């Protein structure tokens, strides 16, 4: 606390007040720094010194973003936010808060900086809360915008030229793309909080695949989707919309990453009490460097076409988690210069 003593002459605090404040601050587990209106250290507690060293040693080259927080405190501003700061033991996350220090006449004279360390678990919780809130707030205006575009397209169906119709279609496609991204964020939040509820029921996988391939064909005019499946029903216990979401993701990825292949096969087989759906493309295959990571969150494999639209890197992660929740699995079973095969497995219904 030598630096704090050296700045005592610049501080409006008396020795008794300083001793009282120092005792209170010493009992706090959060790092606390008191600065005057010039941004100079007045007091720093033991937790601050444990994280960053004594103020006289470290405060001058304190992290740049922390310096900005100290400046806000010196101005008497109220602020809160997340900071990643370098400490002697490595990078750590802190929640920073500032509040003014006021004199007896009400004038601000510097402020207090409180740095509360956030563990991985706390950061994950804050991240999940933010994702859930952001997804909810984005969904409503996007849904409304899509509805207005639909209504506008119907009203202008016979009164506009082809170019205007194309612009409307593209606008609607971009709105739907953002809605899909929001849905991925929502699913991620539900998976991380264990709130992804499945409504299982007996489902004929053959019928579901027939509908899915018909819908998937609308995603591309350059690919031909072919379904090879038994002529008899294949029953599984599944949440049909969620299962269709997984399979549509595989088909959409095959279209996205193989723009010139021209063909995608969807094959359903039954073996040893399991139903297996394989989505096979005939593109360049998944690069060796990507194969171990394509099911990780936020990871995106290299795109084969510079015009292919990037996503959040959540599709395969969410798809695999949904399959695991069904008691099944999703994996990349083959990849070569002649194409890739993704396989989704489910236990047959008893």
N, C-alpha and C positions, 0 to 999 in steps of 0.2 A: 504493500500500500504506500510505498515511498512516493510514487508519482502523485497519489491523491494528496499526500501531505504537502508536496511542493506547490500544488495549485490552491492550497487553502486560502492564500492571500487574495486570490481572484474570486473567491466564493463568498456569497452573502451568508453562508451558514456559520454559526458560532461553533466553538469547540464542543460544547455540550450537545448541540443538535447533531453535529457530525458524528459524535460517539454513539448517539442514540440510533441514527440512521445506519451506521456501520454495523452495529449489533443486530439490527433487524435484517439487514442484507446478508450478513454472515450466515443466518439461519435458513436462507432460501436456497433451494437446490437449482433454481434457474440462474443463468448468468445475468447479472445486472450491472449496468454501467450508467453513471450519472454524469452528464456533461453540462457545462455552462453555456451561455449564449454564444460564445466564441467556438464552441465545439471541443473545448479542452476538458480532460477528465477531472472530475471532482471526487467521485467515489467509484470503486469497483469492488465487487464482493469476491469471496474465495472461489465460487463456482466459475466466475468469469476468468480468474487467473488460472484455474485448473484447465479450462478449455483453451485459452488463448495466450497464457503467460501474463506477467505483470504488465499493466498498461504502459509503463514507461518503456518497456522492451518491445511491445508488439503493436501498440495503438497507432504509431505513425504509419506502418505498412499493413495495417488491418485490411482485410479483403475489401476490394473496391465497392462491392455492393453493400457491405456493412458500413463503409464510410458514408454512403448515401443515406443509410438509415440514421447514422449518428448526426448527419447534417440536419435531417428532419427533426430529430430530437432537439438539437440546438435551437432550431427555429420555434420550438414549442408546438410542433404539429403532432396530431394523433395519426398513427399509421399501424397497419398490421399486414404481414405477408410472410411467405416462405423464403428461406435463404439456404443456399448450400455454401458452407464456409470451411476453409482449411484450418484444421487444428493440428497440433503436434502429433496426434494419433491418426490423422487422415481426414478426408472429407466427411462432414456430418451435416445433417439437415436440422434446421432450427425454424421455429415459428417466432418471428420478430414482432415486438409491439413497442411503440413509443408513446409517451404521454408527457405533457408539459410539467415543469416545476414552477409554481407560482409564488411570488413574494407576498408579503402581508397585504400590499396594496392591490393585489390581483394581477400585477404585471408578470408575464412569463419570463423566466430567467433560466433558459436551458430546458433540459428534459431528461427523462429516464428511458433507457433502452433495456428491454427485457428479452432475453434469448432463451426460449424453451426448446430443449432438444426433442426431436421427434424420432421415435424408433421406426423400424420398417413396418411394424404392425400398425402403428398410428398413421403413418403415411399412406398405407394401403387403405385404411378406413376412410381417410380424407379423400383419397383418390376415388374410391367407390362412391362416396356421397356426391362428389362433384360430377362423376360420370352419370349417375342416376338423375341428378337435377338437370344437367345439360341436355341429356337425351329427352327428358320430359318437356323441357321448355322449347326445344327445337321441333319436336314432333307436331305440335298443334299448328304453328304457322305453316309448316311445310304441307301438312294435310290440307289445310285451307287453300293454300296456293295451288296445289294439284287439282283441287275441286274447281277452283275458278278457271284454270286453264282448260279443264274438260268442258265446262259450261261455255266458255268462249269458243272452243273448237266446234261445239255442236251448233252454236248460233251462227257461226260464220262458215259452216260447212259448204254452203252453196253460193256464197257471195264473195269469196276471196280467190286470189290466184294461187297457183301451185306453190310458189315460193313462200307465201305467207303461211300456207298449210305446213310446209316443211319447218318453218321457224317455230310454229306452235308445237309440232311434234318433238323438235329438239329441246325446247324449253321444258316440256312435260317429261322427257327422258332424263334431263338433268335434275329435275325435282325428284323424280323417282330414285335416281342414283343417290342423292343426299339422304332420302328417307331410308334407303337400304343401309347406308353407312351409320345412320342413327340407330337403326335396328341392331346392327352389329355391336355398337357400343352398349345398348341396353342388354343384349344377351351376355356380353362380357361382364357387365355389372352383376347380373343375376347369377352367372356361374361363380364369380368370386365370392358372392355372399351366400351361396347355396340356396338361392331362391328360384332356380330354374325348375319349375314344376312341369312334369310330364303327365298328360292325360292318356294313359295307356288303354287301348282297346284292340280287339281282334281286327286285323287289317290284312286285306288281300294284297300282297306285294305286287302281284302281276298287274292288277288294275291300277294301283298307285303309279307304277312305272309307265304304264301306257299313257296316263294323263300327264305325267311329268315330261315324257319325251315329246308329247304333242305341244306342251307349253315351251319346252326348251328349244324346239325348232324355230319358234318365233324370235329367238335371240340372235339368230344369224341367218343371213341369206347366202353365205358361202360354205356352210357346212351341212352335210346330210347326217341326221341322227337316225341310227338304226337300233331297234330293240330286239334282242334275242332272249326269249323267256319260255318257260314251260307252257303247255296248253292248259294245264290244270291250275287251280288256285294254290298259292303259296301263302300260308297264314303265319303271321307274326303278331306278337303283342307290341304295339307301338303307338306313339303319338303321331298320327299321320301327317299333320302339318309340319311338325318338326323333322320328321324323316324326309319329307319332300324337300324341306329347306336344305338338308345335308346333300341330297342327290342333285338338286338344282345348283348348289355351289360347285359340285364336281364338274357338272356339265358346263357351267359358265366359265370355270377356270380352263377347261379344255378348249373352249372357244377362244378365250382371251389369249392363251399362250401358244396356240397353234393356228394362227390366222390363215396359213396356206395349206393346211392338211386336207381340208375338204371333207373329212369324214370323222365321225365319232360313233363308237359302238357302246351300247349299254347292254350288259349281259347279266342274266340272273341264273344262278345255279343253286342246287340244294345238295348238301353232303353232310352226313353224320350229325344230323339234328341242327344244322345251321343253314341259313339262307345267306348267300353271298352275291352282292351286286358289284359288278366291275364296270368302271367307266374307262374306256380305252381310247386314247387319241393316237394320231399318227404324225406328231410333230417332232421337234428336235430332242424331246426328252428333258428331264429335270437335270440341271447341271450337278456334277458331283459335289460341289461345294454347298449346294442348297439342300441336298437330300436329308441331312441330319437335322435341319432347322425349319423346314417348311411348316411344321405343325406348332411352332412356337408363336407366342403372341407378338404382334407387330412386325413379324418378319415377312418380307416380300421377296420371292424369287426373282431372278433377272427376267425382264420381259423380252420376249423374242421380237416384238414389234415396237418401235419408238412411239407409235400412235396409240398403243394400248393404254387404257386408263388405269392409273394406279389406285389402290385402295388403302385400307388401314392395316392390312396384314393380319386380319383377325378371322377371315373366312374359314380357313382350314382348322385353325385352333378351335373355334366355336363348333364346327362340324364334328370334329373328333370328340370333343367333350359331350356333345349330344349323343353320339353313338355309345360312348362309355356309360352314359346315364341310362341307356337302353339295355345295358348288359352286353353290348357288342364291342366293335372296334372299327377303326378306320386307319388304313395304312397305304403307303406307296409300295406296291408289290413288285413292280417292274418299271425300269426306265432305261432307255437306250436311245441311240440316234434314230431309231425307228418309232419312237413314241413312248408313252407312259401309261401305266395302269394303276388306278386307285381302286382299292377294294374296301367295301363297307360290309361288315358281317353282323348278323342278328341271329339270336336263337329262334328256332321255330316255335310257334305256339303249341302248347300241349293240348 
